[in-house]
Amino acid sequence: RFRIAGCSDSDGEDMYVLDGEEKWYADFTNKKGVEPLPSFIDHISYVEGTYESAESKQQTCRQNLKLRRKAMK
């Protein structure tokens, strides 16, 4: 299992993947976590607060992005 996370000025990504399959991702447009698993398999649920944590990490990512741009100039 691994996590993919990143951001830009206008967009962001935060998802968990297992064996090449998306298990959970943050839908920042609709402000919720999404578990895109088909109904015929055992459903994996993430703990409450996972989406809120992803939002917080996006804010930190954008702050770090601004700092890195400033440092590169």
N, C-alpha and C positions, 0 to 999 in steps of 0.2 A: 504494500500500500504506500502511496506517496501523495503529496500535496503539491498542487501547482497554484502559484499566486503571483500576481503582478498588477501593475497599474500604469496609467498614462494620465495626462491632464483631464481627459474626458471619459475614460473607461477603466474598467478593472476586471480582474478574473480571480476567482478563488474556488478551487475544486479539489475533491479527493478522488483518487483513481486506484483501482485494484485490478491487476492483470489486464491492463489496457482498457478497462471499462470504467466509465464515470459512475461513481457511487453517490456523490453529492456535489452540488455546486450552488454558489450564491447567485441569485437572480437580483442584481442590484436595481434593475428597473422596477420590478414588482415588490421589492423589499422583503424577500423571503428566501429560505433555503429550499432547494428542489432535490428530490431523490428520484432520479429518472429510471428506476428499475422496473422491468415488466412485472405485471401482477402475478405471474405464475412461478416466481422464485421466492425464496425466503427473503423477506424485506429487512434491510439493514437501516436502522434509525440512528441518527446522530443526536447527541445530547442537546437539551434545551440550551440556547445561548450560542450555538455554533454560528448562526447567521450574524448575530450581534458582534461576535468576535471577528468575523470576516469584515464587517463594516469598519470596525475599529482599526484593523490591520490595513485597510485601504487608506484610511486617513494618515496613518504612519507612513505608508508607502509614498503617498503624494508629498508629504513633508520632506521625506528623504530625497525624492526626485528633485524638488526645488533646491535643496542643499547641494546636491551633486551637480546640478546645472550651474549654480553659482560658483562652485569650486572649479569647474572646468573652464570658466571664462577667464 
